[in-house]
Amino acid sequence: MNEKGISLVQLRQRKTRQTAALFLAPVIILLVVFIAYPIIDTFITSGYQWNGISADKKMVGLGKTDQRYKILDSI
């Protein structure tokens, strides 16, 4: 036992968890930046009538999705 009442096993487990977090943090940050953010941004952008170049965006919400389903049903 340590002065603080923490055993050596607990100290080793804590150190192992800290080391694992240190090595996993950059990977998690990269996953969020390069995978999760683009997916979320795609869903947000799909709610707009926008040509991708101009600054004016028109919010259409889910109305655009309804049009897609009507086109697919007619095929």
N, C-alpha and C positions, 0 to 999 in steps of 0.2 A: 504494500500500500504506500501511496505517496502521502505527502503532508496534507494534500487536499482531499484525501480519501478516494482517489482514483487509482485503480489498479493498472499495472503495466499493460495488460491485455486491452483495457479500454483506451489507454493512450495510443497503443499501436493501431487499434481500429479507427480512432479519430484521425490519426496521421494518414492512414490508408485512404479514408474517405476524402480528406483534403487533397491528397495527391491525385486521386481519381477525378475530383472536381476540377482541379487545375488543368489536367490533360483534356478533359471533355469540354470545357468551356469554349475554346476556340472552334471546335467542331460544331457545337450547338449554335454559336453565333453565325458561322458560315451557312449552316442549314437554314436558319431563319432568314438571313439576308438574301441568299441566292435561290431558295426554294419556296419557303412559306410566303414571303412578301410578294413575289411575282404572282403566285396563285391568288392571293387575296386581292391584289391590284387588278387582276384579270376579271374577277367577279365584279368589282366595283366599276371598272371601265365598261363592262358589258351592259350596264344600265344606262348608258349615254348614247345619244345619236351623235357620232363624232367621226370625222374622217381621219383622225390621227395626226393631222398637220396643223390645222387652224386652232386658234385659241378658244373659239366659241363651241361650247358643249351644250347639248340640250338633254336634260334629264328625261328619260322615257320610262324608267323603272322596269317593271316586268312586262310592259306592253310589247316590247320588242320580242320577248320570249314567246308570247302568244302568237305573233306573226310567224315565227319560225315553225311552230307546231302546225299551223294552218297550211304552210307550204309543204311540210312533210306528209300531212294527211292527204294532200291532193296528188301526191306522186303514186 
